[in-house]
Amino acid sequence: MRTMVRALLIATFAFLTITLVMNAPAQVALQCGDFSSWEEAQATYQASPWMNLDPDGNGVACDCLLNGTPC
């Protein structure tokens, strides 16, 4: 009986996990022009480094916002 309950709990957990993952909203790839300040872009880049906000790889997101040039 315990084995059956344990198997049911594992199956329920697996089902819920798969359902949540499949229904998760897609992540939007932001671009430098989407930010109003360099600080906002840098904070986003540090929280989500998979976003391509540092194309030159120098650790600074959206260099264009930092030096005031259009992005």
N, C-alpha and C positions, 0 to 999 in steps of 0.2 A: 504494500500500500504506500509506504514512504517513497519507494522508487517511482511509483506512478505519479505521485504528487510532485516530486522533484522534476520529473521529465516534463510534466505539464507546465510547471513554472518556467523551466528553461525554454520551452517552445513558445510560451507567451512572451517572454522577454525578447527572444529572437524576432518574433513577429512584430512586436512594437518597435524595436530598434530599426528593422528594415523599413517599416512604414514611415517612421520619422525621417529617416535618411532620404527616402524617395520623395517625400513631400516637402523637404527643406527648400526654401527659396533659393534661386540661383544667385550667386554672388556677382555683383555688377563690377566690371573693371572700370575704375575711375581714371581719368586723365588729368594732367596738370591744369588744364583750363577749367576743370570742374571746381577748383578750390579758389577761395577768395583771399587766402593768405598762404605764405610759405609755411608758417607754423602749423596750420591745419593740414597741409599736405605732408609735412614731415611726421606729424603725429600719426597720420593714417598709414604712411609708409612703415613706420616702426611697428605699428600694430599688425600690419598685413604686408610683410615684405614680398609676398608673391605678386603683388600688384607692380606693374612696370612703371613706377614713379621715379626710378633712378636708372635711366638707360645707360649712363656712362659708368655706373658702378662705383661712384666715389663716396657713397653713404649719405649723400645729400639729395633729398627728393626735390624734384622740380626746380632745378637751378634757375630756370627762367623766372620763377616767382621771387627767388632770392635777389637777383640782380635787377628786377623790375622790367625785364624785357617781355614782350608778349609770348605766350605759350602756344 
